[in-house]
Amino acid sequence: MKQLVLPTAIILAALMAIAALPIPSIEYYGFLKFVTLLGSGVIIYYFYSIKEYFWIPFLIIVLILFNPVSPFHLGREVWVYANLLASGFFGFISYKLKKK
């Protein structure tokens, strides 16, 4: 399972960083939210299965914020910071997973 979770966290960190740039279109954000939903779910399941519950609440917050079903409508400036924060978070998760 760890072989799937580490690349998922790295991909999510990269996609979030790209979303902070002024280039992405509205379709990219829809794609990002769907991928974040799936990726966060996989990572939550992994942490739950190894009984490491500390990261799960943070991942649930990301899951709720980036959900594609009932999206939050925030300003572009707020989303830039949210994307950068989420990118750093998934980068940190990748680092923690790699150290294990």
N, C-alpha and C positions, 0 to 999 in steps of 0.2 A: 504494500500500500504506500510505503514511503517513496517508492520509485515514481509514483503518480503525483504525490502531494508536493514534492520539492519543485518539479517543473511547473506545476500549476501555480504555485506561489510566485515563482520567477516571472511567468507569463503575465500574471495579474499585476505585478509591480511594474512591468514594462508597459502594459496597456494603460495603466493609470497615469504613468508619466507622460505617455503620448497624449492622453486626453487633456493634460494641463496646457499643452501647446495651443496656440490660436488656430491651428490648421483643421482639426477634426470637424466633421459635419454632424448633423443631427442623427444621421443613420449610424455613425460611429458610436455615438452615445447609447443608442438602443442596443447595438451589438455589445458594447462594454457592459451595460447593465445585465444583459442575459448571461454573458460569460462570467461576470462577477457573482451572479446568483449561483451558477453551477459550481464555479471554483471555490467559493466560500463554503458551499454545502459539502464539498469533498473534504476540505480542510477541517471543517467542524467535525465531520464524521471521524476523520483520522484522530484528532485530538481526543474525541470522546472514546474511541476504541482503545487508545493507550492510557486512558484515565488521567489525562493532563487537562484539567478543566479551566485553568487560569485564562487561556486565550479565547475560550468559547464566547464569553460575553462581548468581547471586542469584535469578534468575527460576526456575531449576530447584529451588532450595531452597523457594521459595514453592509451586511446582507440587507438590513432594513433600509438603510440610506440609498443603496444602489438597486433596489428592487425594481423590476420592469413592470410589475403588475399594477402597483399603485405608486407611481413616481412622485418624488418631491420636486416641486418647481421652485428652484432657488436661482438666484442671479448668477451670471457667468463668473463673476469674481469669487463668489462663495464656492462654486463648483471647482474652480482652479485650485483653491486651497484644500478642498475636500479630496480632490484627485491626488494632489501632492502628498497629503497626509496618508491617504490609503496606499499610495505607492511606497512610501517609506515604511509603513506598517507591514505590507507584504514582503518588502525587501528584508525587514528584520525577521519576519517569520521564516523566510528562506535561509537566512543566516543561522537561525536557531536550529532549523531542521538539518542543515548541512553539518553542524557541529555534533549532532547526535550519532 
